[in-house]
């Protein structure tokens, strides 16, 4: 490790030319930026090389493997993960630098950071998981990511919280881009549930649209975000239906009821288990 490199920032990217420049500009506070590209067909690599010489092209092998490749190529004692459709505030950059240049032994292995959600250019004040907290800042030698479909960080000890500085999440620049990501993530989510042995029915898939709309829109207040919130609640509800339909199709193919080529190999049902509750509900670290 270069003695002058204390804080590395890592971005996992694939076809992110619309949002990557804003993301990388917000990482100017880091000692180095590492971009792991999964084989983009647009200008992602070209844009990344304007900000850093450490652009590693690595064929997609799942989020966990991509993040671990990032860890392996980062030289800093601390690593901050930022997605290509996110932006780090200047205040957050200062907080992370203060931690990175302090006494490492006086800090936990992981910090969970507040994330503000935006949709169609508007910040969302209400809705499920808004704001959310994301596990993004790690001691490089204290974490590894696991999981074939959804990545999960493995580390020891409690977590630290950063709630007074935030990541801004811009999930899309329009409905078209949102739907592209919806298709990708619903496949990952359906594969994850299939690997855990979860099942669904067409009846459940139909009903989940209405239950999700009521839960996200009314119970969690997503409709209070105005017309943008109404559109997002519709899309979230549609996303749940798509996830259930994909899961249903996976089981039909696996059991021989459907003879179609999915273009992928399905995992073995029951081969994956969700993270233990103790892993998700970490105690919050408190400084002495």
GUVEXZA-639573 format. One line per 4 residues: number of its first residue (from 0); their letters; for each residue x, y, z of N, C-alpha, C. Coordinates in Angstrom, 3 decimals. Example, Ala and Ser with C-alpha at 12.3 -4.5 7.8 and 13.67 -1.06 7.14 Angstrom:
// GUVEXZA-639573
0 = as = 13.190:-5.690:7.800:12.300:-4.500:7.800:13.200:-3.300:7.800  12.850:-2.250:7.080:13.670:-1.060:7.140:12.900:0.030:7.870
***
This chain:
// GUVEXZA-639573
0 = xxxx = 0.844:-1.204:0.000:0.000:0.000:0.000:0.869:1.240:0.000  0.611:2.193:-0.873:1.293:3.475:-0.884:0.985:4.212:0.409  2.043:4.682:1.092:1.842:5.315:2.399:0.964:6.546:2.310  0.922:7.178:1.114:0.121:8.394:0.965:-1.321:8.094:0.593
4 = xxxx = -1.628:6.815:0.332:-2.984:6.425:-0.047:-3.715:5.893:1.165  -4.605:6.694:1.693:-5.372:6.272:2.859:-6.816:5.955:2.505  -7.342:6.659:1.495:-8.764:6.530:1.164:-8.925:6.246:-0.324  -9.414:5.066:-0.636:-9.725:4.696:-2.019:-11.230:4.763:-2.231
8 = xxxx = -11.635:5.181:-3.427:-13.045:5.144:-3.813:-13.187:4.161:-4.960  -14.181:3.301:-4.891:-14.369:2.256:-5.904:-15.774:2.336:-6.486  -15.855:2.277:-7.812:-17.134:2.333:-8.524:-17.247:1.108:-9.429  -18.347:0.380:-9.302:-18.652:-0.749:-10.182:-19.550:-0.229:-11.297
12 = xxxx = -19.176:-0.473:-12.551:-19.914:0.155:-13.646:-20.116:-0.790:-14.818  -21.196:-0.540:-15.531:-21.445:-1.175:-16.833:-22.467:-0.332:-17.580  -22.041:0.250:-18.697:-22.906:1.102:-19.521:-23.532:2.218:-18.696  -22.677:3.017:-18.077:-23.137:4.076:-17.170:-22.733:5.467:-17.662
16 = xxxx = -22.650:5.663:-18.980:-22.156:6.929:-19.502:-23.034:8.122:-19.116  -24.289:7.893:-18.831:-25.185:9.003:-18.493:-24.896:9.589:-17.116  -24.471:8.762:-16.183:-24.355:9.212:-14.793:-22.938:9.171:-14.241  -22.018:8.501:-14.924:-20.701:8.244:-14.340:-19.902:9.511:-14.078
20 = xxxx = -19.956:10.475:-14.975:-19.147:11.688:-14.788:-19.514:12.406:-13.494  -20.794:12.569:-13.223:-21.222:13.216:-11.982:-20.730:12.426:-10.776  -20.842:11.113:-10.848:-20.380:10.250:-9.764:-18.895:10.456:-9.493  -18.074:10.391:-10.539:-16.627:10.473:-10.355:-16.175:11.866:-9.931
24 = xxxx = -16.844:12.900:-10.406:-16.512:14.255:-9.963:-16.696:14.404:-8.461  -17.681:13.717:-7.914:-17.959:13.840:-6.480:-16.934:13.108:-5.627  -16.043:12.338:-6.255:-15.044:11.564:-5.519:-13.672:12.224:-5.525  -13.625:13.513:-5.816:-12.346:14.224:-5.877:-11.607:14.201:-4.545
28 = xxxx = -12.303:13.976:-3.448:-11.675:13.962:-2.126:-10.827:12.716:-1.894  -11.038:11.656:-2.669:-10.340:10.384:-2.445:-8.897:10.468:-2.929  -8.022:9.681:-2.301:-6.631:9.611:-2.739:-6.506:8.890:-4.071  -7.403:7.960:-4.333:-7.420:7.274:-5.619:-8.843:6.839:-5.930
32 = xxxx = -9.127:6.719:-7.220:-10.412:6.207:-7.683:-10.141:4.953:-8.502  -10.881:3.894:-8.204:-10.769:2.636:-8.942:-12.130:2.335:-9.562  -12.155:2.114:-10.866:-13.397:1.774:-11.567:-13.282:0.339:-12.084  -14.242:-0.492:-11.706:-14.313:-1.868:-12.199:-15.425:-1.920:-13.237
36 = xxxx = -15.037:-2.045:-14.503:-16.012:-2.051:-15.593:-16.293:-3.483:-16.038  -17.568:-3.794:-16.201:-17.979:-5.162:-16.521:-18.173:-5.391:-18.014  -17.483:-4.594:-18.842:-17.588:-4.787:-20.282:-18.610:-3.866:-20.913  -18.465:-2.580:-20.680:-19.422:-1.601:-21.203:-19.321:-1.492:-22.718
40 = xxxx = -20.460:-1.178:-23.338:-20.516:-0.980:-24.781:-20.680:0.496:-25.136  -20.750:1.356:-24.135:-20.896:2.787:-24.385:-19.585:3.489:-24.019  -19.652:4.750:-23.596:-18.456:5.546:-23.318:-18.022:5.467:-21.853  -18.490:4.472:-21.121:-18.169:4.374:-19.697:-16.666:4.357:-19.445
44 = xxxx = -15.927:3.493:-20.123:-14.477:3.379:-19.899:-13.775:4.673:-20.287  -14.167:5.270:-21.394:-13.572:6.538:-21.831:-13.758:7.624:-20.773  -14.953:7.726:-20.232:-15.221:8.727:-19.191:-14.415:8.414:-17.942  -14.383:7.154:-17.541:-13.658:6.771:-16.328:-12.189:7.134:-16.426
48 = xxxx = -11.575:6.954:-17.593:-10.143:7.222:-17.754:-9.807:8.701:-17.719  -10.807:9.562:-17.794:-10.557:10.992:-17.602:-10.327:11.320:-16.135  -10.761:10.429:-15.249:-10.670:10.687:-13.817:-9.641:9.805:-13.109  -9.279:8.682:-13.703:-8.366:7.764:-13.033:-7.673:6.860:-14.046
52 = xxxx = -6.464:6.456:-13.713:-5.743:5.487:-14.545:-6.066:4.059:-14.131  -6.751:3.906:-12.998:-7.059:2.566:-12.491:-8.467:2.159:-12.923  -8.573:1.814:-14.195:-9.825:1.309:-14.766:-9.585:-0.152:-15.119  -10.237:-1.043:-14.414:-10.039:-2.481:-14.601:-11.266:-3.061:-15.285
56 = xxxx = -11.064:-3.668:-16.440:-12.162:-4.334:-17.148:-12.204:-5.781:-16.668  -13.323:-6.150:-16.064:-13.465:-7.486:-15.492:-14.850:-8.005:-15.843  -14.901:-9.108:-16.568:-16.183:-9.670:-17.001:-17.108:-9.882:-15.811  -18.374:-9.610:-16.031:-19.355:-9.670:-14.945:-19.441:-11.070:-14.350
60 = xxxx = -19.245:-11.140:-13.028:-19.371:-12.401:-12.295:-20.225:-12.226:-11.048  -21.083:-11.224:-11.063:-21.926:-10.953:-9.904:-21.376:-9.792:-9.092  -22.273:-9.148:-8.343:-21.878:-7.970:-7.577:-20.779:-8.277:-6.567  -20.889:-9.414:-5.888:-19.898:-9.735:-4.857:-18.506:-9.836:-5.459
64 = xxxx = -18.379:-10.571:-6.565:-17.063:-10.725:-7.186:-16.541:-9.391:-7.696  -17.398:-8.565:-8.291:-16.946:-7.264:-8.793:-16.426:-6.395:-7.650  -17.133:-6.410:-6.530:-16.685:-5.587:-5.400:-15.383:-6.137:-4.812  -15.235:-7.448:-4.774:-13.990:-8.022:-4.271:-12.817:-7.701:-5.195
68 = xxxx = -13.059:-7.678:-6.505:-12.020:-7.247:-7.443:-11.650:-5.793:-7.156  -12.660:-4.991:-6.839:-12.386:-3.613:-6.456:-11.501:-3.534:-5.231  -11.831:-4.306:-4.199:-11.012:-4.326:-2.984:-9.577:-4.733:-3.298  -9.416:-5.724:-4.167:-8.078:-6.223:-4.503:-7.246:-5.191:-5.250
72 = xxxx = -7.895:-4.253:-5.921:-7.171:-3.255:-6.703:-7.085:-1.896:-6.026  -7.667:-1.780:-4.847:-7.574:-0.528:-4.093:-6.328:-0.551:-3.211  -5.654:0.581:-3.114:-4.453:0.660:-2.295:-4.663:1.320:-0.960  -5.835:1.892:-0.738:-6.085:2.615:0.498:-6.396:1.710:1.671
76 = xxxx = -6.131:2.224:2.856:-6.493:1.479:4.063:-8.006:1.417:4.212  -8.684:2.446:3.721:-10.142:2.512:3.737:-10.658:2.533:2.304  -11.814:1.901:2.071:-12.424:1.879:0.739:-13.875:2.335:0.845  -14.220:3.301:-0.003:-15.585:3.814:-0.092:-16.182:3.343:-1.409
80 = xxxx = -17.293:2.606:-1.348:-17.983:2.136:-2.550:-19.119:3.095:-2.891  -19.115:3.563:-4.133:-20.178:4.432:-4.627:-20.666:3.855:-5.945  -21.983:3.755:-6.102:-22.535:3.257:-7.359:-22.489:4.351:-8.416  -22.515:3.937:-9.681:-22.358:4.884:-10.777:-23.515:5.865:-10.883
84 = xxxx = -24.673:5.535:-10.312:-25.815:6.457:-10.346:-25.967:7.205:-9.022  -24.871:7.321:-8.282:-24.882:8.029:-7.007:-23.863:9.157:-7.012  -23.995:10.035:-6.023:-23.106:11.185:-5.887:-22.826:11.401:-4.406  -21.555:11.586:-4.068:-21.172:11.844:-2.680:-21.158:13.346:-2.431
88 = xxxx = -21.778:13.779:-1.339:-21.780:15.204:-1.014:-20.399:15.631:-0.540  -20.116:16.933:-0.642:-18.835:17.458:-0.163:-18.682:17.212:1.329  -19.785:17.326:2.067:-19.745:17.087:3.512:-19.373:15.638:3.811  -19.905:14.711:3.011:-19.571:13.307:3.217:-18.093:13.064:2.936
92 = xxxx = -17.584:13.672:1.882:-16.169:13.524:1.573:-15.287:13.957:2.727  -15.636:15.072:3.360:-14.853:15.551:4.504:-14.938:14.583:5.672  -16.122:14.029:5.916:-16.279:13.065:7.011:-15.430:11.827:6.781  -15.455:11.316:5.561:-14.700:10.108:5.253:-13.200:10.349:5.362
96 = xxxx = -12.742:11.516:4.916:-11.314:11.835:5.029:-10.888:11.927:6.485  -11.736:12.507:7.302:-11.406:12.627:8.726:-11.239:11.251:9.363  -12.121:10.326:8.994:-12.020:8.963:9.523:-10.766:8.276:8.984  -10.546:8.382:7.670:-9.435:7.676:7.035:-8.079:8.143:7.541
100 = xxxx = -7.964:9.411:7.870:-6.679:9.945:8.314:-6.561:9.978:9.833  -7.524:9.375:10.508:-7.458:9.256:11.958:-6.828:7.946:12.370  -7.013:7.590:13.611:-6.481:6.343:14.149:-7.422:5.204:13.766  -6.963:4.315:12.878:-7.827:3.240:12.378:-8.342:2.353:13.497
104 = xxxx = -7.526:2.149:14.513:-7.925:1.269:15.616:-9.087:1.841:16.412  -9.330:3.135:16.266:-10.405:3.781:17.016:-11.724:3.774:16.258  -11.774:3.070:15.128:-12.977:3.056:14.296:-13.398:1.617:14.001  -14.701:1.399:13.757:-15.185:0.058:13.383:-14.754:-0.298:11.966
108 = xxxx = -14.986:-1.542:11.576:-14.606:-2.003:10.235:-15.522:-1.484:9.141  -16.707:-1.006:9.507:-17.696:-0.603:8.501:-18.495:0.592:8.985  -18.792:1.504:8.058:-19.700:2.621:8.331:-20.910:2.531:7.404  -22.077:2.755:7.979:-23.325:2.821:7.231:-23.655:4.292:6.991
112 = xxxx = -23.942:4.643:5.744:-24.067:6.046:5.351:-25.482:6.345:4.864  -26.010:7.473:5.285:-27.338:7.916:4.865:-27.359:8.138:3.355  -28.457:7.699:2.720:-28.619:7.917:1.292:-29.953:8.583:1.022  -29.921:9.707:0.321:-31.124:10.426:-0.092:-31.532:9.957:-1.484
116 = xxxx = -32.834:9.751:-1.661:-33.346:9.236:-2.926:-33.904:10.362:-3.798  -33.617:10.279:-5.102:-34.148:11.215:-6.085:-34.831:10.421:-7.191  -35.865:11.012:-7.763:-36.553:10.369:-8.886:-37.114:11.442:-9.795  -36.812:11.341:-11.085:-37.222:12.345:-12.080:-36.801:13.743:-11.645
120 = xxxx = -35.621:13.830:-11.031:-35.046:15.107:-10.641:-35.512:15.666:-9.318  -36.408:14.984:-8.633:-36.950:15.497:-7.374:-36.496:14.631:-6.206  -36.090:15.273:-5.108:-35.738:14.512:-3.916:-37.004:13.990:-3.260  -36.978:12.721:-2.910:-38.129:12.082:-2.286:-37.998:12.170:-0.772
124 = xxxx = -39.026:12.700:-0.130:-38.996:12.870:1.324:-39.672:11.711:2.045  -40.471:10.948:1.320:-41.244:9.872:1.939:-41.059:8.590:1.136  -41.635:7.523:1.641:-41.583:6.255:0.931:-40.800:5.204:1.686  -40.857:3.948:1.213:-40.175:2.851:1.908:-38.660:3.022:1.878
128 = xxxx = -38.062:2.923:3.045:-36.609:2.991:3.118:-36.035:4.316:2.702  -36.747:5.395:2.909:-36.253:6.704:2.500:-36.278:7.674:3.682  -35.135:8.146:4.142:-33.819:7.782:3.611:-33.407:6.392:4.066  -32.495:5.816:3.325:-31.952:4.510:3.702:-30.528:4.688:4.206
132 = xxxx = -29.995:3.635:4.789:-28.597:3.642:5.218:-27.893:2.479:4.537  -26.765:2.774:3.911:-26.040:1.807:3.099:-24.663:1.523:3.694  -24.290:0.242:3.747:-22.956:-0.143:4.241:-21.962:0.054:3.101  -21.199:1.152:3.152:-20.382:1.524:2.003:-18.918:1.845:2.321
136 = xxxx = -18.579:2.099:3.574:-17.221:2.543:3.898:-16.567:1.506:4.795  -15.478:0.900:4.305:-14.893:-0.257:4.984:-13.386:-0.115:5.150  -12.865:-0.739:6.198:-11.432:-1.004:6.250:-11.144:-2.098:5.222  -10.203:-1.822:4.340:-9.995:-2.715:3.190:-9.694:-4.154:3.601
140 = xxxx = -8.910:-4.327:4.633:-8.535:-5.677:5.052:-9.540:-6.302:6.015  -10.639:-5.589:6.270:-11.603:-6.093:7.242:-12.914:-6.555:6.655  -12.992:-6.662:5.319:-14.275:-7.009:4.701:-14.059:-7.859:3.451  -15.006:-8.754:3.178:-15.112:-9.471:1.916:-16.590:-9.558:1.572
144 = xxxx = -16.880:-9.577:0.289:-18.268:-9.675:-0.159:-18.567:-11.108:-0.575  -19.772:-11.560:-0.239:-20.204:-12.916:-0.556:-21.587:-12.864:-1.192  -21.974:-13.987:-1.807:-23.300:-14.090:-2.411:-23.211:-14.153:-3.917  -23.840:-15.183:-4.512:-23.781:-15.348:-5.958:-24.684:-14.363:-6.688
148 = xxxx = -25.795:-13.998:-6.077:-26.741:-13.108:-6.747:-26.707:-11.723:-6.119  -27.012:-11.627:-4.829:-26.924:-10.359:-4.118:-25.704:-10.378:-3.222  -24.907:-9.323:-3.311:-23.695:-9.285:-2.503:-24.004:-8.888:-1.064  -23.196:-9.383:-0.160:-23.354:-9.049:1.248:-21.973:-8.949:1.878
152 = xxxx = -21.663:-7.839:2.574:-20.325:-7.694:3.161:-20.187:-8.493:4.450  -19.096:-9.227:4.566:-18.773:-9.958:5.787:-17.664:-9.212:6.514  -17.946:-8.835:7.733:-16.938:-8.144:8.538:-17.236:-8.389:10.000  -16.269:-8.117:10.838:-16.409:-8.347:12.266:-16.778:-7.057:12.987
156 = xxxx = -17.573:-7.220:14.045:-17.832:-6.096:14.935:-19.034:-5.259:14.571  -19.244:-4.174:15.311:-20.390:-3.288:15.094:-20.182:-2.389:13.880  -21.191:-1.570:13.589:-21.088:-0.613:12.487:-21.087:0.803:13.034  -20.470:1.703:12.284:-20.579:3.122:12.581:-21.650:3.741:11.703
160 = xxxx = -22.239:4.826:12.142:-23.290:5.510:11.386:-22.840:6.908:10.997  -23.105:7.272:9.750:-22.915:8.645:9.284:-24.273:9.120:8.801  -24.913:9.971:9.598:-26.282:10.410:9.295:-26.366:11.894:8.958  -25.274:12.635:9.174:-25.317:14.080:8.946:-24.647:14.482:7.634
164 = xxxx = -24.292:13.521:6.813:-23.778:13.747:5.463:-24.261:12.568:4.631  -24.510:12.793:3.350:-25.254:11.771:2.608:-24.721:11.496:1.212  -25.129:10.336:0.718:-25.024:9.965:-0.690:-26.339:10.364:-1.358  -26.264:10.928:-2.551:-27.471:11.207:-3.338:-27.621:10.111:-4.387
168 = xxxx = -28.792:9.484:-4.425:-29.045:8.377:-5.356:-29.962:8.858:-6.469  -29.418:8.878:-7.692:-30.188:9.252:-8.877:-30.405:7.980:-9.702  -31.453:7.197:-9.431:-31.567:5.863:-10.019:-31.783:5.840:-11.520  -32.181:6.936:-12.118:-32.346:6.966:-13.568:-32.522:8.410:-13.995
172 = xxxx = -32.365:8.647:-15.277:-32.625:9.972:-15.830:-33.965:10.014:-16.549  -34.690:8.928:-16.548:-35.981:8.867:-17.210:-36.575:7.483:-17.063  -37.803:7.328:-17.522:-38.495:6.052:-17.384:-37.787:4.954:-18.174  -37.251:5.288:-19.351:-36.599:4.264:-20.168:-35.433:3.632:-19.431
176 = xxxx = -34.586:4.453:-18.840:-33.431:3.935:-18.110:-33.872:3.175:-16.860  -34.919:3.670:-16.222:-35.439:2.984:-15.036:-35.890:1.569:-15.402  -36.562:1.431:-16.535:-37.067:0.121:-16.939:-35.932:-0.839:-17.301  -34.849:-0.305:-17.873:-33.688:-1.155:-18.161:-33.141:-1.742:-16.869
180 = xxxx = -32.999:-0.891:-15.853:-32.473:-1.372:-14.572:-33.488:-2.267:-13.865  -34.766:-1.948:-14.005:-35.803:-2.787:-13.406:-35.709:-4.210:-13.955  -35.524:-4.331:-15.255:-35.420:-5.659:-15.858:-34.212:-6.415:-15.305  -33.097:-5.724:-15.169:-31.873:-6.356:-14.664:-32.031:-6.796:-13.216
184 = xxxx = -32.527:-5.894:-12.376:-32.585:-6.197:-10.950:-33.689:-7.195:-10.608  -34.791:-7.184:-11.344:-35.823:-8.189:-11.051:-35.329:-9.594:-11.398  -34.476:-9.703:-12.401:-33.880:-11.007:-12.699:-32.983:-11.458:-11.558  -32.139:-10.558:-11.061:-31.266:-10.903:-9.935:-32.080:-11.291:-8.705
188 = xxxx = -33.131:-10.523:-8.435:-33.950:-10.803:-7.250:-34.680:-12.141:-7.388  -35.198:-12.416:-8.582:-35.892:-13.690:-8.795:-34.921:-14.865:-8.685  -33.713:-14.712:-9.214:-32.700:-15.758:-9.089:-32.321:-15.984:-7.632  -32.219:-14.896:-6.896:-31.879:-14.985:-5.475:-32.921:-15.803:-4.728
192 = xxxx = -34.191:-15.515:-4.969:-35.272:-16.232:-4.288:-35.378:-17.681:-4.775  -35.117:-17.896:-6.053:-35.114:-19.268:-6.571:-34.013:-20.087:-5.893  -32.834:-19.493:-5.744:-31.717:-20.190:-5.104:-32.002:-20.487:-3.638  -32.876:-19.671:-3.020:-33.262:-19.912:-1.628:-34.420:-20.905:-1.516
196 = xxxx = -34.964:-21.326:-2.663:-36.062:-22.283:-2.659:-37.432:-21.659:-2.513  -37.531:-20.334:-2.653:-38.832:-19.674:-2.532:-39.667:-19.910:-3.789  -40.978:-20.010:-3.594:-41.912:-20.211:-4.702:-42.935:-19.079:-4.752  -43.668:-19.035:-5.852:-44.750:-18.073:-5.996:-45.811:-18.662:-6.913
200 = xxxx = -46.926:-17.965:-7.043:-48.012:-18.383:-7.930:-48.438:-17.197:-8.778  -49.164:-17.473:-9.845:-49.673:-16.385:-10.676:-50.679:-15.542:-9.908  -51.424:-16.169:-9.017:-52.363:-15.418:-8.185:-51.608:-14.432:-7.293  -50.528:-14.902:-6.690:-49.718:-14.037:-5.838:-49.096:-12.915:-6.656
204 = xxxx = -48.628:-13.235:-7.862:-48.028:-12.219:-8.722:-49.030:-11.115:-9.048  -50.277:-11.500:-9.274:-51.315:-10.506:-9.578:-51.608:-9.630:-8.370  -51.781:-10.256:-7.219:-52.134:-9.504:-6.019:-51.033:-8.615:-5.504  -49.772:-8.957:-5.820:-48.667:-8.191:-5.254:-48.618:-6.767:-5.795
208 = xxxx = -49.194:-6.543:-6.987:-49.229:-5.170:-7.507:-50.022:-4.273:-6.565  -51.187:-4.720:-6.164:-52.061:-3.900:-5.331:-51.525:-3.782:-3.905  -51.002:-4.877:-3.362:-50.476:-4.808:-1.992:-49.246:-3.909:-1.933  -48.398:-3.965:-2.959:-47.209:-3.107:-2.981:-47.598:-1.650:-3.146
212 = xxxx = -48.590:-1.376:-4.003:-49.022:0.009:-4.207:-49.572:0.593:-2.911  -50.388:-0.167:-2.210:-50.962:0.322:-0.953:-49.890:0.491:0.117  -48.975:-0.461:0.194:-47.935:-0.399:1.222:-46.969:0.754:0.969  -46.410:0.811:-0.246:-45.422:1.844:-0.540:-46.039:3.222:-0.678
216 = xxxx = -47.231:3.270:-1.278:-47.840:4.565:-1.535:-48.532:5.174:-0.343  -49.228:4.356:0.457:-50.020:4.890:1.570:-49.360:4.624:2.916  -49.053:3.370:3.192:-48.453:3.064:4.501:-47.128:3.790:4.702  -46.260:3.767:3.677:-44.954:4.418:3.795:-44.934:5.829:3.225
220 = xxxx = -46.054:6.279:2.678:-46.171:7.676:2.275:-45.579:8.049:0.946  -45.321:7.063:0.069:-44.722:7.392:-1.211:-45.547:8.347:-2.049  -46.880:8.302:-1.899:-47.740:9.193:-2.683:-47.638:10.640:-2.230  -47.078:10.867:-1.036:-46.881:12.235:-0.561:-45.749:12.939:-1.309
224 = xxxx = -45.030:12.212:-2.148:-43.958:12.824:-2.939:-44.474:13.470:-4.220  -45.789:13.625:-4.345:-46.348:14.288:-5.512:-46.439:13.374:-6.721  -46.508:13.996:-7.903:-46.685:13.195:-9.122:-45.503:12.265:-9.352  -44.285:12.712:-8.970:-43.123:11.827:-9.095:-43.281:10.601:-8.196
228 = xxxx = -43.825:10.820:-6.999:-44.052:9.712:-6.086:-45.106:8.748:-6.598  -46.132:9.277:-7.262:-47.170:8.419:-7.836:-46.584:7.531:-8.933  -45.779:8.144:-9.821:-45.157:7.377:-10.901:-44.230:6.308:-10.332  -43.424:6.677:-9.339:-42.488:5.713:-8.756:-43.224:4.574:-8.061
232 = xxxx = -44.312:4.878:-7.368:-45.079:3.831:-6.695:-45.663:2.848:-7.707  -46.132:3.351:-8.837:-46.606:2.466:-9.905:-45.480:1.557:-10.404  -44.301:2.147:-10.624:-43.176:1.366:-11.136:-42.694:0.341:-10.117  -42.682:0.715:-8.842:-42.287:-0.232:-7.797:-43.257:-1.408:-7.737
236 = xxxx = -44.536:-1.110:-7.893:-45.546:-2.170:-7.863:-45.400:-3.088:-9.071  -45.164:-2.490:-10.235:-44.934:-3.276:-11.449:-43.685:-4.144:-11.297  -42.650:-3.590:-10.668:-41.404:-4.327:-10.460:-41.629:-5.596:-9.650  -42.462:-5.501:-8.617:-42.759:-6.680:-7.806:-43.464:-7.757:-8.628
240 = xxxx = -44.388:-7.326:-9.496:-45.088:-8.290:-10.351:-44.088:-8.999:-11.267  -43.210:-8.228:-11.885:-42.217:-8.807:-12.798:-41.326:-9.798:-12.065  -40.905:-9.451:-10.850:-40.062:-10.357:-10.067:-40.773:-11.681:-9.803  -42.045:-11.617:-9.422:-42.807:-12.842:-9.165:-43.004:-13.657:-10.440
244 = xxxx = -43.265:-12.981:-11.558:-43.451:-13.701:-12.816:-42.166:-14.410:-13.240  -41.041:-13.744:-13.067:-39.765:-14.381:-13.419:-39.497:-15.580:-12.516  -39.777:-15.422:-11.227:-39.583:-16.539:-10.307:-40.482:-17.709:-10.691  -41.725:-17.423:-11.058:-42.662:-18.472:-11.481:-42.134:-19.194:-12.722
248 = xxxx = -41.630:-18.429:-13.689:-41.082:-19.031:-14.907:-39.872:-19.904:-14.587  -38.999:-19.435:-13.699:-37.819:-20.242:-13.336:-38.223:-21.618:-12.811  -39.247:-21.650:-11.955:-39.696:-22.934:-11.409:-40.336:-23.801:-12.488  -41.100:-23.178:-13.388:-41.721:-23.942:-14.470:-40.662:-24.595:-15.358
252 = xxxx = -39.601:-23.850:-15.647:-38.517:-24.399:-16.466:-37.776:-25.488:-15.702  -37.488:-25.225:-14.442:-36.741:-26.185:-13.622:-37.477:-27.520:-13.501  -38.803:-27.462:-13.401:-39.594:-28.682:-13.213:-40.092:-29.276:-14.525  -39.654:-28.703:-15.645:-39.959:-29.278:-16.947:-41.311:-28.933:-17.513
256 = xxxx = -42.031:-27.999:-16.902:-43.362:-27.635:-17.410:-43.281:-26.646:-18.575  -42.196:-25.904:-18.645:-41.961:-24.986:-19.757:-40.680:-25.401:-20.462  -40.737:-25.457:-21.785:-39.570:-25.823:-22.580:-39.084:-24.587:-23.331  -38.402:-23.704:-22.629:-37.871:-22.492:-23.246:-36.417:-22.321:-22.820
260 = xxxx = -35.676:-21.578:-23.638:-34.274:-21.292:-23.341:-34.192:-19.958:-22.611  -33.797:-19.987:-21.351:-33.697:-18.766:-20.554:-32.430:-17.976:-20.857  -31.498:-18.583:-21.558:-30.240:-17.904:-21.830:-29.325:-17.843:-20.624  -29.595:-18.659:-19.630:-28.781:-18.702:-18.414:-28.970:-20.055:-17.755
264 = xxxx = -28.050:-20.385:-16.870:-28.187:-21.612:-16.089:-28.736:-21.267:-14.718  -29.820:-21.904:-14.343:-30.439:-21.617:-13.052:-29.614:-22.215:-11.916  -29.541:-21.522:-10.774:-28.874:-22.106:-9.608:-29.691:-23.261:-9.052  -29.089:-24.060:-8.217:-29.797:-25.167:-7.583:-30.718:-24.628:-6.495
268 = xxxx = -32.016:-24.955:-6.525:-32.911:-24.480:-5.457:-32.416:-24.930:-4.088  -32.431:-24.008:-3.154:-31.961:-24.319:-1.814:-30.466:-24.204:-1.639  -29.758:-23.752:-2.696:-28.300:-23.658:-2.618:-27.829:-22.391:-1.933  -28.732:-21.454:-1.712:-28.358:-20.187:-1.078:-29.232:-19.951:0.139
272 = xxxx = -28.679:-19.265:1.092:-29.426:-18.879:2.284:-29.272:-17.388:2.491  -30.314:-16.709:2.940:-30.196:-15.276:3.198:-29.259:-15.029:4.365  -28.684:-13.810:4.455:-27.820:-13.500:5.592:-28.566:-13.688:6.908  -27.862:-14.177:7.900:-28.470:-14.361:9.215:-28.907:-13.022:9.781
276 = xxxx = -29.970:-13.063:10.580:-30.494:-11.834:11.166:-29.425:-11.090:11.952  -28.544:-11.838:12.601:-27.479:-11.210:13.387:-26.525:-10.421:12.504  -26.372:-10.851:11.229:-25.507:-10.125:10.310:-26.129:-8.794:9.901  -27.449:-8.780:9.773:-28.145:-7.584:9.320:-28.369:-6.582:10.438
280 = xxxx = -28.551:-7.069:11.646:-28.864:-6.185:12.769:-27.635:-6.027:13.662  -26.635:-5.336:13.138:-25.406:-5.122:13.884:-25.610:-4.067:14.963  -24.932:-4.208:16.100:-24.952:-3.129:17.086:-24.243:-1.908:16.529  -24.692:-0.740:16.948:-24.093:0.506:16.472:-22.868:0.828:17.315
284 = xxxx = -21.764:1.100:16.635:-20.511:1.429:17.311:-20.617:2.795:17.980  -20.089:2.888:19.155:-20.057:4.158:19.880:-18.622:4.450:20.280  -18.181:5.669:19.991:-16.813:6.044:20.343:-16.681:6.172:21.842  -15.474:5.922:22.320:-15.219:6.013:23.759:-15.185:7.474:24.194
***
